[in-house]
Structures are given as structure tokens and as C-alpha cells.
């Protein structure tokens, strides 16, 4: 329900930037890989240099996500739900049969949740 509402809000308010491919109809994240490949091939064919900067944003996203949600006008119950979803998360690891001790996660958008891709998209939307 939260994912559907956030997608509607992003589309209705035209919040996602043009370079953004995630969550858009008929657009895929592989579009960027193909665009990079095409740029590299053309540059090499013309004997030009190519520079690519790749940044791992995995840990930093939720640090700014809540601020961006407020900027977007997401508040009330939905904001509180997302804040709760990102806060006080714990994990354990199983190797064989015993479980490790519980560890509290300080930050990071959780992987594997249906909500995670849309939250990541919001967090990186204004990077370009």
C-alpha cells in the first residue's frame, strides 16, 4: 500500500528527474549501462579519453531520505511509517544451525523489501 501511494505521489507531482530510470514505465536501470557503453565505444573509436566516476551510495541514502520526504510533502502517517521502517533495525546471521547475536543496524535502506527500491530512488533522485 505504501509503495503504491509513493509511486502515485512521485508520478502525480512529477518528482522524479528525467535521467531517473528506476520505477518509470518502459525505462530500465540497464538503460544507463547501455548509454555508458555507447559513450565509451564512440569515444574510443574517436581516440578520445573516457572518465567514469562510480560511487557506492548504499550506506548514505537513508541519511538524507527523511529530509527529502519532508521536502516532497510526505508527512503524517506515511512519513512516520517510513521513519519507523528505517529506524531501530536489527539483524542476525545464521551459519549452520546457530544464530549470531543480534546486531542493531545504524543506517542503510534494507535490501529485499518491496519498499526499498522506491526509497533508494527518492534518495538519489537529485544527484544528476
N, CA, C and O atoms as a MOPAC input file, in Angstrom:
PM7 MOZYME 1SCF
protein

 N      0.82200 1    -1.18300 1     0.00000 1
 C      0.00000 1     0.00000 1     0.00000 1
 C      0.87900 1     1.26400 1     0.00000 1
 O      0.59200 1     2.22500 1    -0.71500 1
 N      1.93800 1     1.25400 1     0.79900 1
 C      2.83200 1     2.40500 1     0.86200 1
 C      3.53500 1     2.60900 1    -0.48000 1
 O      3.66300 1     3.74200 1    -0.94500 1
 N      3.99400 1     1.51600 1    -1.10800 1
 C      4.67700 1     1.60800 1    -2.40300 1
 C      3.73800 1     2.21300 1    -3.44500 1
 O      4.13500 1     3.10500 1    -4.19400 1
 N      2.51600 1     1.73900 1    -3.49600 1
 C      1.54600 1     2.26900 1    -4.47100 1
 C      1.31600 1     3.75800 1    -4.26300 1
 O      1.27600 1     4.52600 1    -5.22500 1
 N      1.16700 1     4.15800 1    -3.02800 1
 C      0.92200 1     5.57100 1    -2.72100 1
 C      2.13800 1     6.43800 1    -3.06300 1
 O      1.98700 1     7.52500 1    -3.62000 1
 N      3.33300 1     5.96200 1    -2.73300 1
 C      4.54200 1     6.72100 1    -3.06500 1
 C      4.72900 1     6.84000 1    -4.57300 1
 O      5.07800 1     7.91000 1    -5.07200 1
 N      4.49700 1     5.74400 1    -5.30300 1
 C      4.61400 1     5.80200 1    -6.77500 1
 C      3.64000 1     6.81900 1    -7.34500 1
 O      3.99900 1     7.60500 1    -8.22100 1
 N      2.39700 1     6.80700 1    -6.84600 1
 C      1.39900 1     7.76100 1    -7.32700 1
 C      1.87200 1     9.18600 1    -7.05700 1
 O      1.78100 1    10.04900 1    -7.93000 1
 N      2.36900 1     9.42900 1    -5.86600 1
 C      2.83500 1    10.76100 1    -5.48400 1
 C      3.99100 1    11.21000 1    -6.37200 1
 O      4.01600 1    12.35600 1    -6.82200 1
 N      4.94400 1    10.32300 1    -6.62800 1
 C      6.09700 1    10.66300 1    -7.47100 1
 C      5.66800 1    10.99000 1    -8.89600 1
 O      6.19400 1    11.91700 1    -9.51000 1
 N      4.70800 1    10.22400 1    -9.42100 1
 C      4.23200 1    10.46600 1   -10.78000 1
 C      3.34800 1    11.70700 1   -10.85100 1
 O      3.53500 1    12.54600 1   -11.73200 1
 N      2.39500 1    11.83400 1    -9.94000 1
 C      1.44200 1    12.94600 1    -9.95900 1
 C      2.15100 1    14.29000 1    -9.79900 1
 O      1.81800 1    15.25700 1   -10.48400 1
 N      3.12000 1    14.34800 1    -8.89900 1
 C      3.84400 1    15.59000 1    -8.63000 1
 C      5.06800 1    15.76500 1    -9.52500 1
 O      5.79200 1    16.75300 1    -9.39900 1
 N      5.30300 1    14.80800 1   -10.42900 1
 C      6.44300 1    14.84900 1   -11.34900 1
 C      7.75200 1    15.12000 1   -10.59500 1
 O      8.50400 1    16.03600 1   -10.92700 1
 N      7.99400 1    14.29900 1    -9.57700 1
 C      9.15100 1    14.48300 1    -8.70300 1
 C     10.41300 1    13.84500 1    -9.27200 1
 O     11.50200 1    14.39600 1    -9.11500 1
 N     10.28600 1    12.69500 1    -9.92800 1
 C     11.47300 1    12.00700 1   -10.44500 1
 C     12.05600 1    12.77100 1   -11.62300 1
 O     11.33700 1    13.17000 1   -12.54000 1
 N     13.38000 1    12.97000 1   -11.58600 1
 C     14.06500 1    13.67400 1   -12.66200 1
 C     14.09100 1    12.86100 1   -13.94500 1
 O     13.87200 1    11.64900 1   -13.92700 1
 N     14.35800 1    13.53000 1   -15.05200 1
 C     14.39200 1    12.86500 1   -16.35600 1
 C     15.44200 1    11.76600 1   -16.44600 1
 O     15.15500 1    10.72100 1   -17.02900 1
 N     16.65500 1    11.94600 1   -15.89400 1
 C     17.64400 1    10.86800 1   -16.02500 1
 C     17.27500 1     9.61300 1   -15.23800 1
 O     17.86200 1     8.55300 1   -15.45200 1
 N     16.31900 1     9.72600 1   -14.33800 1
 C     15.95200 1     8.60800 1   -13.47200 1
 C     15.20600 1     7.53000 1   -14.26900 1
 O     14.21500 1     7.82000 1   -14.94000 1
 N     15.68400 1     6.30700 1   -14.19000 1
 C     15.02800 1     5.19600 1   -14.88400 1
 C     14.24300 1     4.30200 1   -13.93700 1
 O     13.24000 1     3.70700 1   -14.33000 1
 N     14.68800 1     4.20700 1   -12.70800 1
 C     14.02000 1     3.32300 1   -11.75800 1
 C     12.56800 1     3.70800 1   -11.56300 1
 O     12.24800 1     4.88700 1   -11.41700 1
 N     11.70100 1     2.73300 1   -11.55900 1
 C     10.26300 1     2.87500 1   -11.29400 1
 C      9.47800 1     3.56400 1   -12.39700 1
 O      8.28900 1     3.82300 1   -12.21300 1
 N     10.08800 1     3.87200 1   -13.53500 1
 C      9.35300 1     4.50400 1   -14.62400 1
 C      8.95400 1     3.45700 1   -15.64400 1
 O      9.71600 1     2.53700 1   -15.94000 1
 N      7.74900 1     3.60800 1   -16.17800 1
 C      7.27500 1     2.69000 1   -17.21100 1
 C      8.16900 1     2.77300 1   -18.44400 1
 O      8.59500 1     3.85500 1   -18.84900 1
 N      8.44100 1     1.62300 1   -19.02400 1
 C      9.24900 1     1.49300 1   -20.24300 1
 C     10.67200 1     2.01200 1   -20.08100 1
 O     11.32700 1     2.32000 1   -21.07700 1
 N     11.15800 1     2.11600 1   -18.86300 1
 C     12.53400 1     2.51300 1   -18.59200 1
 C     13.14400 1     1.45900 1   -17.67700 1
 O     12.45800 1     0.91200 1   -16.81300 1
 N     14.39900 1     1.17900 1   -17.85800 1
 C     15.08900 1     0.16900 1   -17.05800 1
 C     16.40400 1     0.74800 1   -16.55800 1
 O     16.96000 1     1.66600 1   -17.16200 1
 N     16.89000 1     0.21100 1   -15.46400 1
 C     18.17800 1     0.66600 1   -14.94900 1
 C     19.30300 1     0.30100 1   -15.91200 1
 O     20.35800 1     0.93400 1   -15.89700 1
 N     19.08900 1    -0.70800 1   -16.74400 1
 C     20.11700 1    -1.08000 1   -17.72700 1
 C     20.25400 1    -0.02300 1   -18.83000 1
 O     21.24300 1    -0.02800 1   -19.56300 1
 N     19.28000 1     0.87700 1   -18.95500 1
 C     19.39000 1     1.96900 1   -19.93100 1
 C     20.66900 1     2.76600 1   -19.70200 1
 O     21.32700 1     3.17500 1   -20.65900 1
 N     21.02100 1     2.98800 1   -18.44000 1
 C     22.22500 1     3.76100 1   -18.11800 1
 C     23.48800 1     2.99600 1   -18.49900 1
 O     24.45600 1     3.58700 1   -18.97800 1
 N     23.47800 1     1.70000 1   -18.28700 1
 C     24.63400 1     0.88000 1   -18.66000 1
 C     24.82300 1     0.91800 1   -20.17200 1
 O     25.94700 1     1.05800 1   -20.65500 1
 N     23.73800 1     0.79400 1   -20.91400 1
 C     23.82000 1     0.85700 1   -22.37500 1
 C     24.29300 1     2.22900 1   -22.84800 1
 O     25.07900 1     2.32600 1   -23.79100 1
 N     23.81800 1     3.28700 1   -22.19800 1
 C     24.24200 1     4.63700 1   -22.56400 1
 C     25.73800 1     4.81900 1   -22.29400 1
 O     26.44800 1     5.41100 1   -23.10800 1
 N     26.21900 1     4.31100 1   -21.15100 1
 C     27.65000 1     4.38800 1   -20.83200 1
 C     28.46800 1     3.59500 1   -21.85000 1
 O     29.49500 1     4.07200 1   -22.33200 1
 N     28.01300 1     2.39300 1   -22.17200 1
 C     28.71600 1     1.55600 1   -23.15300 1
 C     28.80400 1     2.26600 1   -24.49800 1
 O     29.86200 1     2.26900 1   -25.12800 1
 N     27.71700 1     2.86000 1   -24.93700 1
 C     27.68700 1     3.57200 1   -26.21400 1
 C     28.65400 1     4.75700 1   -26.19500 1
 O     29.37800 1     4.98500 1   -27.16400 1
 N     28.66600 1     5.50700 1   -25.09900 1
 C     29.55900 1     6.65000 1   -24.97100 1
 C     31.02300 1     6.21000 1   -25.00500 1
 O     31.84400 1     6.84600 1   -25.66500 1
 N     31.35000 1     5.13900 1   -24.30700 1
 C     32.71800 1     4.62300 1   -24.28200 1
 C     33.13500 1     4.16900 1   -25.68400 1
 O     34.22800 1     4.50000 1   -26.14600 1
 N     32.27200 1     3.42000 1   -26.35300 1
 C     32.59800 1     2.93100 1   -27.69800 1
 C     32.84500 1     4.07400 1   -28.67300 1
 O     33.79700 1     4.03400 1   -29.45300 1
 N     31.99000 1     5.09500 1   -28.62900 1
 C     32.16400 1     6.24600 1   -29.52600 1
 C     33.44300 1     7.00700 1   -29.20700 1
 O     34.16100 1     7.43500 1   -30.11100 1
 N     33.72600 1     7.17500 1   -27.91900 1
 C     34.93100 1     7.89500 1   -27.51800 1
 C     36.19100 1     7.14300 1   -27.94000 1
 O     37.13300 1     7.74600 1   -28.45400 1
 N     36.20700 1     5.84200 1   -27.72800 1
 C     37.36500 1     5.04000 1   -28.11800 1
 C     37.55400 1     5.04800 1   -29.63300 1
 O     38.68300 1     5.11700 1   -30.11800 1
 N     36.46300 1     4.97900 1   -30.37400 1
 C     36.55100 1     4.99800 1   -31.83300 1
 C     37.12600 1     6.32700 1   -32.33100 1
 O     37.80400 1     6.36800 1   -33.35800 1
 N     36.85400 1     7.40200 1   -31.60700 1
 C     37.36000 1     8.72800 1   -31.98600 1
 C     38.67200 1     9.07800 1   -31.26600 1
 O     39.13600 1    10.21700 1   -31.31100 1
 N     39.25400 1     8.07600 1   -30.60700 1
 C     40.51800 1     8.23800 1   -29.87600 1
 C     40.44700 1     9.32600 1   -28.80200 1
 O     41.40600 1    10.06900 1   -28.59500 1
 N     39.30900 1     9.41000 1   -28.12900 1
 C     39.15700 1    10.33300 1   -27.00300 1
 C     39.30300 1     9.56400 1   -25.69600 1
 O     39.16100 1     8.34100 1   -25.66100 1
 N     39.58600 1    10.28900 1   -24.63800 1
 C     39.67300 1     9.67900 1   -23.31100 1
 C     38.27700 1     9.51700 1   -22.72200 1
 O     37.35000 1    10.25000 1   -23.06400 1
 N     38.15000 1     8.54300 1   -21.83000 1
 C     36.87700 1     8.30500 1   -21.15300 1
 C     37.12800 1     8.28900 1   -19.65400 1
 O     38.06400 1     7.64200 1   -19.18300 1
 N     36.30100 1     8.99400 1   -18.91200 1
 C     36.39300 1     9.00900 1   -17.45800 1
 C     35.01800 1     8.67400 1   -16.90000 1
 O     34.02500 1     9.30600 1   -17.26100 1
 N     34.96200 1     7.69400 1   -16.03200 1
 C     33.70200 1     7.33800 1   -15.37700 1
 C     33.93000 1     7.36700 1   -13.87400 1
 O     34.92100 1     6.83100 1   -13.37800 1
 N     33.01900 1     7.98900 1   -13.16100 1
 C     33.08500 1     8.02000 1   -11.70300 1
 C     31.90100 1     7.21700 1   -11.18600 1
 O     30.74800 1     7.52500 1   -11.48700 1
 N     32.19400 1     6.20000 1   -10.41800 1
 C     31.14900 1     5.32400 1    -9.88100 1
 C     31.20100 1     5.41800 1    -8.36100 1
 O     32.25500 1     5.22200 1    -7.75500 1
 N     30.07000 1     5.71400 1    -7.75600 1
 C     30.00300 1     5.93600 1    -6.31300 1
 C     29.08100 1     4.90100 1    -5.68300 1
 O     27.98500 1     4.65400 1    -6.18600 1
 N     29.52300 1     4.29400 1    -4.58400 1
 C     28.69100 1     3.36200 1    -3.83400 1
 C     27.89800 1     4.16900 1    -2.81000 1
 O     28.45900 1     4.68000 1    -1.84000 1
 N     26.60300 1     4.27600 1    -3.03300 1
 C     25.75400 1     5.10500 1    -2.18500 1
 C     24.94200 1     4.30000 1    -1.17900 1
 O     24.08500 1     4.85600 1    -0.49100 1
 N     25.19300 1     3.03500 1    -1.08900 1
 C     24.35500 1     2.14000 1    -0.30000 1
 C     24.13500 1     2.62000 1     1.13100 1
 O     23.00000 1     2.62600 1     1.60600 1
 N     25.18100 1     3.01800 1     1.81800 1
 C     25.06500 1     3.35700 1     3.23500 1
 C     24.54000 1     4.76800 1     3.46500 1
 O     23.95600 1     5.03400 1     4.51500 1
 N     24.73000 1     5.67300 1     2.52100 1
 C     24.43200 1     7.07700 1     2.76400 1
 C     22.98100 1     7.45500 1     2.49600 1
 O     22.53500 1     8.51000 1     2.94800 1
 N     22.24500 1     6.63800 1     1.78700 1
 C     20.93400 1     7.05000 1     1.29500 1
 C     19.92900 1     7.41200 1     2.37100 1
 O     19.24700 1     8.43000 1     2.25100 1
 N     19.81800 1     6.61200 1     3.41200 1
 C     18.78600 1     6.91100 1     4.39600 1
 C     19.12500 1     8.11500 1     5.25100 1
 O     18.26500 1     8.63500 1     5.96100 1
 N     20.38900 1     8.57100 1     5.19000 1
 C     20.77300 1     9.75800 1     5.94300 1
 C     20.01100 1    10.99100 1     5.43300 1
 O     19.66200 1    11.87000 1     6.22200 1
 N     19.75900 1    11.05800 1     4.15300 1
 C     19.08700 1    12.21400 1     3.57000 1
 C     17.64100 1    11.90300 1     3.16900 1
 O     16.88000 1    12.81700 1     2.85400 1
 N     17.26600 1    10.65300 1     3.18000 1
 C     15.94800 1    10.24300 1     2.69600 1
 C     14.81400 1    10.91900 1     3.46000 1
 O     13.88300 1    11.43500 1     2.84200 1
 N     14.87200 1    10.92600 1     4.77100 1
 C     13.78300 1    11.50800 1     5.55300 1
 C     13.64400 1    13.00300 1     5.26700 1
 O     12.53000 1    13.52100 1     5.19700 1
 N     14.76200 1    13.69000 1     5.10300 1
 C     14.72800 1    15.10500 1     4.75200 1
 C     14.05100 1    15.30600 1     3.39700 1
 O     13.23500 1    16.21300 1     3.23500 1
 N     14.38800 1    14.46400 1     2.43600 1
 C     13.80800 1    14.58000 1     1.09300 1
 C     12.31100 1    14.27800 1     1.10500 1
 O     11.54500 1    14.90500 1     0.37300 1
 N     11.89500 1    13.32300 1     1.93200 1
 C     10.46600 1    13.02700 1     2.02900 1
 C      9.70100 1    14.24700 1     2.53700 1
 O      8.61600 1    14.55300 1     2.04100 1
 N     10.25800 1    14.93300 1     3.51300 1
 C      9.62300 1    16.14900 1     4.03400 1
 C      9.56100 1    17.21000 1     2.94200 1
 O      8.53600 1    17.87100 1     2.77600 1
 N     10.65800 1    17.37500 1     2.19400 1
 C     10.67700 1    18.32900 1     1.07800 1
 C      9.59900 1    18.01900 1     0.04600 1
 O      9.01200 1    18.92900 1    -0.54100 1
 N      9.33900 1    16.71800 1    -0.17400 1
 C      8.34100 1    16.28900 1    -1.15100 1
 C      6.91900 1    16.46900 1    -0.64400 1
 O      5.96600 1    16.34100 1    -1.41300 1
 N      6.76700 1    16.76300 1     0.63500 1
 C      5.43900 1    16.91400 1     1.21300 1
 C      4.89300 1    15.62900 1     1.79700 1
 O      3.70800 1    15.54900 1     2.12100 1
 N      5.74700 1    14.61300 1     1.93800 1
 C      5.32400 1    13.35600 1     2.56400 1
 C      5.39400 1    13.56300 1     4.07000 1
 O      6.46500 1    13.81400 1     4.62200 1
 N      4.25200 1    13.45800 1     4.72500 1
 C      4.22900 1    13.66400 1     6.17300 1
 C      3.15800 1    12.77800 1     6.80100 1
 O      2.59500 1    11.91200 1     6.13300 1
 N      2.88600 1    12.98800 1     8.04400 1
 C      1.83400 1    12.26000 1     8.72500 1
 C      2.12600 1    10.77700 1     8.86200 1
 O      3.25300 1    10.36800 1     9.14500 1
 N      1.09000 1     9.98600 1     8.65700 1
 C      1.17800 1     8.54300 1     8.86500 1
 C      2.21800 1     7.91200 1     7.94500 1
 O      2.99000 1     7.05800 1     8.38300 1
 N      2.25000 1     8.32400 1     6.66600 1
 C      3.20100 1     7.71200 1     5.73100 1
 C      4.64000 1     8.02100 1     6.16000 1
 O      5.48700 1     7.12800 1     6.15400 1
 N      4.92400 1     9.26700 1     6.52800 1
 C      6.26500 1     9.62200 1     6.97800 1
 C      6.64000 1     8.83600 1     8.22600 1
 O      7.74900 1     8.31000 1     8.32300 1
 N      5.73500 1     8.75600 1     9.16500 1
 C      6.00400 1     8.02300 1    10.40700 1
 C      6.26500 1     6.54100 1    10.12500 1
 O      7.13600 1     5.93600 1    10.75100 1
 N      5.51700 1     5.95700 1     9.19000 1
 C      5.73300 1     4.55500 1     8.84100 1
 C      7.12700 1     4.34800 1     8.25200 1
 O      7.83900 1     3.42400 1     8.64700 1
 N      7.51500 1     5.20300 1     7.31200 1
 C      8.82700 1     5.07000 1     6.67000 1
 C      9.94200 1     5.30600 1     7.68700 1
 O     10.93900 1     4.58500 1     7.69000 1
 N      9.78300 1     6.29500 1     8.53700 1
 C     10.76900 1     6.56400 1     9.57800 1
 C     10.92600 1     5.34900 1    10.49100 1
 O     12.04400 1     4.96900 1    10.84000 1
 N      9.82000 1     4.75100 1    10.87100 1
 C      9.85300 1     3.55200 1    11.71300 1
 C     10.50000 1     2.38300 1    10.96800 1
 O     11.25000 1     1.60300 1    11.55500 1
 N     10.20700 1     2.26800 1     9.68000 1
 C     10.76800 1     1.21000 1     8.84400 1
 C     12.29400 1     1.28900 1     8.79900 1
 O     12.97100 1     0.26200 1     8.76900 1
 N     12.83100 1     2.51200 1     8.79500 1
 C     14.27800 1     2.71600 1     8.69200 1
 C     14.99100 1     2.73100 1    10.04000 1
 O     16.21700 1     2.63100 1    10.09100 1
 N     14.24600 1     2.85400 1    11.12100 1
 C     14.85200 1     3.02100 1    12.44300 1
 C     14.88300 1     1.71900 1    13.23300 1
 O     14.05400 1     0.83000 1    13.03900 1
 N     15.85400 1     1.63400 1    14.11900 1
 C     15.95000 1     0.53600 1    15.08500 1
 C     15.83700 1    -0.84300 1    14.44000 1
 O     15.14900 1    -1.72200 1    14.95800 1
 N     16.51300 1    -1.02500 1    13.31700 1
 C     16.50200 1    -2.31600 1    12.63100 1
 C     17.57000 1    -3.21400 1    13.23800 1
 O     18.63800 1    -2.74400 1    13.63100 1
 N     17.28100 1    -4.48800 1    13.30900 1
 C     18.25800 1    -5.44200 1    13.82600 1
 C     18.42900 1    -6.57000 1    12.81900 1
 O     17.58700 1    -6.77400 1    11.94400 1
 N     19.52900 1    -7.29700 1    12.95700 1
 C     19.74700 1    -8.44100 1    12.08500 1
 C     20.51300 1    -9.51700 1    12.84700 1
 O     21.16800 1    -9.24900 1    13.85400 1
 N     20.40900 1   -10.73800 1    12.33700 1
 C     21.16700 1   -11.87000 1    12.82200 1
 C     21.63100 1   -12.67100 1    11.61800 1
 O     21.01100 1   -12.62400 1    10.55500 1
 N     22.71600 1   -13.40300 1    11.78600 1
 C     23.25600 1   -14.23300 1    10.71500 1
 C     23.23500 1   -15.67500 1    11.18300 1
 O     23.57200 1   -15.98200 1    12.32700 1
 N     22.83000 1   -16.55600 1    10.27300 1
 C     22.84200 1   -17.98200 1    10.58800 1
 C     23.92300 1   -18.65600 1     9.75100 1
 O     23.92200 1   -18.57300 1     8.52200 1
 N     24.83000 1   -19.31400 1    10.43000 1
 C     25.84000 1   -20.12500 1     9.74200 1
 C     25.70900 1   -21.52300 1    10.32200 1
 O     26.06700 1   -21.76900 1    11.47400 1
 N     25.19300 1   -22.43200 1     9.50900 1
 C     24.85400 1   -23.75600 1    10.02400 1
 C     23.55700 1   -23.64800 1    10.80700 1
 O     22.57400 1   -23.11200 1    10.29700 1
 N     23.53600 1   -24.14400 1    12.02600 1
 C     22.30400 1   -24.07100 1    12.80400 1
 C     22.27400 1   -22.93700 1    13.82600 1
 O     21.18800 1   -22.42700 1    14.10100 1
 N     23.41500 1   -22.50500 1    14.41500 1
 C     23.30600 1   -21.44500 1    15.42400 1
 C     23.13500 1   -20.06300 1    14.79200 1
 O     23.63400 1   -19.80400 1    13.69600 1
 N     22.42400 1   -19.18300 1    15.49700 1
 C     22.25300 1   -17.79300 1    15.08100 1
 C     23.26800 1   -16.92400 1    15.81200 1
 O     23.60300 1   -17.17900 1    16.96900 1
 N     23.74700 1   -15.90200 1    15.12700 1
 C     24.64800 1   -14.95000 1    15.76800 1
 C     23.86100 1   -14.10100 1    16.75900 1
 O     22.63300 1   -14.17500 1    16.82200 1
 N     24.56800 1   -13.31300 1    17.51400 1
 C     23.88300 1   -12.37600 1    18.40700 1
 C     23.22500 1   -11.29500 1    17.54500 1
 O     23.62000 1   -11.07100 1    16.40100 1
 N     22.23400 1   -10.64100 1    18.10300 1
 C     21.50700 1    -9.60200 1    17.38400 1
 C     22.36800 1    -8.35000 1    17.29100 1
 O     22.98500 1    -7.93200 1    18.27100 1
 N     22.40300 1    -7.75900 1    16.10100 1
 C     23.16200 1    -6.53100 1    15.87900 1
 C     22.19700 1    -5.45000 1    15.43100 1
 O     21.35000 1    -5.69100 1    14.57000 1
 N     22.31400 1    -4.27100 1    16.00000 1
 C     21.49700 1    -3.13400 1    15.59400 1
 C     22.16600 1    -2.46300 1    14.40100 1
 O     23.36000 1    -2.16900 1    14.44000 1
 N     21.40000 1    -2.22100 1    13.34300 1
 C     21.92100 1    -1.57400 1    12.13900 1
 C     21.79300 1    -0.06600 1    12.30600 1
 O     20.71700 1     0.44200 1    12.62100 1
 N     22.87700 1     0.63400 1    12.09900 1
 C     22.89400 1     2.08200 1    12.29300 1
 C     22.23700 1     2.83700 1    11.13500 1
 O     21.56000 1     3.84200 1    11.34700 1
 N     22.44400 1     2.34100 1     9.90300 1
 C     21.88400 1     3.03500 1     8.74100 1
 C     21.80100 1     2.07500 1     7.56500 1
 O     22.20900 1     0.91800 1     7.65500 1
 N     21.26700 1     2.57700 1     6.46800 1
 C     21.13600 1     1.77100 1     5.26300 1
 C     19.68800 1     1.40300 1     4.99100 1
 O     18.96100 1     0.99200 1     5.89500 1
 N     19.28000 1     1.55100 1     3.75400 1
 C     17.94400 1     1.12300 1     3.34900 1
 C     17.98300 1    -0.39100 1     3.24600 1
 O     18.84800 1    -0.93200 1     2.55800 1
 N     17.07000 1    -1.09100 1     3.91100 1
 C     17.12200 1    -2.55500 1     3.92100 1
 C     16.93800 1    -3.15500 1     2.53100 1
 O     16.09600 1    -2.70500 1     1.75400 1
 N     17.73000 1    -4.16900 1     2.23100 1
 C     17.62600 1    -4.87400 1     0.95700 1
 C     16.53100 1    -5.93000 1     1.05900 1
 O     16.29900 1    -6.49200 1     2.12900 1
 N     15.86400 1    -6.19300 1    -0.05400 1
 C     14.89300 1    -7.27100 1    -0.10500 1
 C     13.47300 1    -6.85900 1     0.21000 1
 O     12.55700 1    -7.66600 1     0.05500 1
 N     13.26200 1    -5.64900 1     0.64100 1
 C     11.91300 1    -5.17000 1     0.93200 1
 C     11.30700 1    -4.58800 1    -0.34200 1
 O     12.03000 1    -4.04000 1    -1.17500 1
 N      9.99900 1    -4.69900 1    -0.50000 1
 C      9.34900 1    -4.10800 1    -1.67900 1
 C      9.40900 1    -2.58200 1    -1.62700 1
 O      9.27000 1    -1.92400 1    -2.65700 1
 N      9.61100 1    -2.02500 1    -0.45800 1
 C      9.68200 1    -0.58200 1    -0.28800 1
 C     11.07400 1    -0.02300 1    -0.59800 1
 O     11.20600 1     1.16000 1    -0.91400 1
 N     12.09600 1    -0.84900 1    -0.51200 1
 C     13.48100 1    -0.38700 1    -0.65600 1
 C     13.80400 1     0.26600 1    -1.99500 1
 O     14.43700 1     1.32200 1    -1.99000 1
 N     13.41000 1    -0.29400 1    -3.15100 1
 C     13.75600 1     0.35900 1    -4.42700 1
 C     13.19000 1     1.76500 1    -4.56400 1
 O     13.87400 1     2.65200 1    -5.07500 1
 N     11.96900 1     1.98400 1    -4.12400 1
 C     11.38200 1     3.31800 1    -4.26000 1
 C     12.05200 1     4.30200 1    -3.30100 1
 O     12.22800 1     5.47200 1    -3.64100 1
 N     12.42700 1     3.84000 1    -2.10800 1
 C     13.12500 1     4.72000 1    -1.17100 1
 C     14.50900 1     5.08300 1    -1.69400 1
 O     14.94000 1     6.22900 1    -1.56800 1
 N     15.20900 1     4.11200 1    -2.28100 1
 C     16.52600 1     4.37800 1    -2.86600 1
 C     16.39600 1     5.37200 1    -4.02100 1
 O     17.21100 1     6.28500 1    -4.15000 1
 N     15.38000 1     5.19600 1    -4.85500 1
 C     15.15300 1     6.09400 1    -5.99000 1
 C     14.92400 1     7.51800 1    -5.51200 1
 O     15.46000 1     8.46000 1    -6.09700 1
 N     14.13500 1     7.69000 1    -4.45900 1
 C     13.88600 1     9.01600 1    -3.90600 1
 C     15.19800 1     9.60800 1    -3.37000 1
 O     15.48300 1    10.78600 1    -3.58300 1
 N     15.98100 1     8.79400 1    -2.68400 1
 C     17.21700 1     9.27100 1    -2.06600 1
 C     18.22900 1     9.76600 1    -3.09600 1
 O     18.95000 1    10.72600 1    -2.82500 1
 N     18.30200 1     9.14200 1    -4.26300 1
 C     19.30800 1     9.53600 1    -5.26300 1
 C     18.74200 1    10.37500 1    -6.39400 1
 O     19.47000 1    10.70300 1    -7.33100 1
 N     17.49000 1    10.72600 1    -6.33700 1
 C     16.81000 1    11.39600 1    -7.44400 1
 C     17.48300 1    12.68200 1    -7.88300 1
 O     17.57600 1    12.94400 1    -9.08200 1
 N     17.95300 1    13.48600 1    -6.95200 1
 C     18.50000 1    14.78800 1    -7.34500 1
 C     20.01200 1    14.78500 1    -7.56400 1
 O     20.61100 1    15.85200 1    -7.69800 1
 N     20.63700 1    13.61500 1    -7.60200 1
 C     22.08300 1    13.55700 1    -7.83200 1
 C     22.51900 1    14.10700 1    -9.19700 1
 O     23.50000 1    14.84700 1    -9.26300 1
 N     21.82000 1    13.76800 1   -10.28500 1
 C     22.27800 1    14.30600 1   -11.57700 1
 C     22.24700 1    15.81600 1   -11.60500 1
 O     22.60100 1    16.42200 1   -12.61600 1

